[in-house]
Amino acid sequence: MDSFSTIIIISVVIVICVAGISIVQKREQQRARIRQEVAKYKYRANETANILSNFSAVPIGTESRSLMLKYILLNLNQASKLAPTDAMLRKNLLTIEEQSNNPASSVDSQKLKIPRDQQQLNHLIQQLSKLGKYLIKFKSIKAMDSTMISASVGKISALISEAKICAYIQQGRSALASHDYVRAQRFFQTAQQMLNKIANKNSRLISLEAELKELTSLKPSEAASKKLSIDAEVDNKEYHENGEKDSKDDIFGPKKKW
């Protein structure tokens, strides 16, 4: 009889231990899920903050900066709900809220800085294209202003067009310097065709079009040595200092899959 009672007691203890372990495991799994969710929101916020920082010297417009700050806020708020005791998270949230109240940058009223190096210019175009696609993804988020997204993407597209037109002009002048006049003419014609497709040109594009027309009216030798406004934009050293690095894709880094 005593043996039977002992077996029952042991069995009850085992059941209680198993139940206790199961509860602890479930709680730990829940904490792990929360940690993963917090890490996801933090990653998205940090990624967007890095992108915004890397375009600090490019006139992408107040709309783009506002949208990215709003996206950072949305993610930090979600992370904060899951981790309300995270002091660093609260600090970052306050910082971004303050920036969101005044997203404008003096850079946005300046001209797009055109690198003299063709490889760097192509890289700038690629990064602007990626930024446009990145902002378009915000349309799937209800809390984001779709009208602002459209305006933002429109400005990015204008910058891309401006950079491409400058690239064709640079290639045309390079061809002139090599006495390849047919190739030079083809580049200049492509630049003009791109300008013709833009209905509402900003002041930078109007100035660029006037310079292009003057360039094509000159003799090849004069056109090759003609100084344009884009020649004074930025040299290679300044380009590096502004954060646009070589041919590496460091503005949009490797993506995590959540």
N, C-alpha and C positions, 0 to 999 in steps of 0.2 A: 504493500500500500504506500509506504514511504517512497519507494522507487517510482511508483506511478505519479505521485505528487511532484517528485523532483523533475521527472520528465516533462510534466505539464508546465512547471515553473520555467524550466530551461527553454521550452518551446515558446512560451510567452515572451521571455526575454529576447530570444532570437527574432521573433516577429517584430517586437518593439524596436530592436536594433536595425533590422532591415528597413522598417518603416521610417526610422529616424534618418538612416543613410540616404534613403530615397528622397526624403524631404530636403535634406542638405544638398543633394545632387541637383534637384530641381531648382532650388534657390540659386545655386552656383551657375547653373545653365542660364537662368534668367538674368543674373548679373553679367554673364559673358555676352548675352545677346544685347543687353543695354550698352555694355562697353563697345561692342562692335558697331551699334547704331551711332553712338557718340563719335566714335572714330570716323565713321562714314561722313557724318555732317561736318566734322572738323576738317577732314580732308578736302571736301568740296569747297568749304570756305577758304581754306589756305590756298588751294589751287587757283581760285578766282582772284584772291588777293595778290598772288604772285603775278598773274596775268595783268592785272590792273597796274601793278608796280612796273612791270616791264614795258608798258606802253605809256609811262609817265612823260616821255619826251616826244610822243607822237600826238598830233592834234586829232584824236579820235572823236572828240565832242563830249559835251556834258551829259548827253543822253546815255552814251555807252558807259561812262563812269557811274552814273546814277543806277543804271541797271545792274552793273556788277556789284556795287555796294549793297543794293537791295537783295541780290541773290546771296551775298555773304551774310547779311542780317537774317534772312530766312533760315539759313542753315545753322547759324550760331544760336538762334532762338530755339530751334528744335533740339539742338545739343544741350542747351541750358535747361530745358524742361526735363530732360533725362538725367542730367547731372547738375542739379541746382546748387550743390556745394563746391563746384569747381571754381575756385577763385580766379584762375587765369582766364577761364572761359568768360566769366562775368566782366573782367577787365577788357578783354578783346571786344566784347559786345558793346560796352560803353564807348570804346574808341571808334568803332565802325558807325555807331549811331551818330556820333559827333561829326564824322566825315560825311555821312549821308545828308546832314543838314546843310552842308556847303560842298557839293561835289565838283563845282566848277574849278577849272585849272586855267592859268594864264596861257599855257601851251596851246590850248584849243583855239586861240585867236591868232596864233602864229602860222607861218607857212610850213608845209611839210618839208622836212629836211631830206634832201635827196643825196644818198651816198654817191661819190664819184666812181667807186669800184662797182663794176657791173654785177659781180657775184653777190655783193652785199645788198645791192638794189633789188635783185631777184629775191633774195632772202626776205627783205622787207615786204615785198609784194605777197610772198607766201604767208607770212605771219599775219598780214592784214586780212587775207582771204580766210585764214583759219579763225581769226577773231570774228569775222562776219558770220561764219557758220556756227561758231560757239554761241553768239548772241541769238541767232535764229532759234536755237534749242529752247530758249527761255519762253517761247510762245506756248509751249506745252504746260507752263506753270500758271495757274489761274491768278495767283497774286501779282503777277508781272503785268505791266502796262503794254498791251500789244501795239498801241499807237506809238509809244516811245521806242519800242523795238524796231518798228518799221522805219522811223526817222533815224535811228541809230545805224541800222544796216545800210540805209541810203547814204549816210555820210561816209561810212567805211567803204562803200562801193565807189564813191567819188574819189576817195584817197587812192584806192587801187587803180582807178582809171588814170589819175594824175601821175602816179608812179610808173605805170606802164607806158604812158605817153612820153615821159621823161626818159625811160629806158630806150624807147625806139629812137628818140632824138639823139641820145648819146651813141647808140649803135650806128646811126646814120653819119654822125660826125666822125666816128672812128673809121667808117668805111671811106669817107672823103679823104681822111688823112692817108689812107692806103691807096688812094686813087681808084677805088672801086666805086665809080660813080653810079652805075646801074643799081648796085646793092644799096647805096646810100639813098638814092631816090625812092627805092621800095620802102625803106624804113620811114622816111619822111612822109610818104603817102599814107602808110599805115597809121602813123601818128595823127595825121590830119583827118583820116576817116574816123578814128576814135573820137576826136574832138567834135566832128560833125554830128555824131550820134548823141552827144550830150546837149539836151535842150536848154537847161538852165545852168549856164556856166558860172562858177564863182569867180572872184577877182583874180585868183591865181591862174585858173584855166584861161581866162580872157587874155592875161598877160603872156601866158605860155603860147597861145595861138598866134598872137601878134609877133612874137619872137620867131616862131616857126615859119610864118609867112615871109618875114624878113630874111631868114636863113635861106629859104629856097629861092629867093630872088637874087641872091649874091652869086658871084663866080665861085666855083668849087674851092679854089685856094683861099678866098676870103671867108667862105662859110666854115671851112675847117678850123680857122683861127678865130672865128667870131666868138666873143665872150657873151654868154647868156646868164640869165639870173640863176639858173640851176648850177652854174659853175661855182658859185659862191656859197652854195647851201651848206655843205659839211664835208670835211675831209675824213680820211680813214680813221685818224686818231679820235676825232670827236665822235665818230660813229660808234667806236668801241666804248667810249666813255658813257655814251647814252644808253648802253645796255644791249645793243643789237650786235650779237656776237657772230662772227665768221659765218660758216654755213651750217653750224650745229643748230638743232631745233631745241633751244633752251627756253623759249618763251612758253611753249606748250610741251610740257614734259610727258613722260610715260603715264598712261592712264591706269588707274586701279579699277577692277571689276568688282562691284559689290552685288 
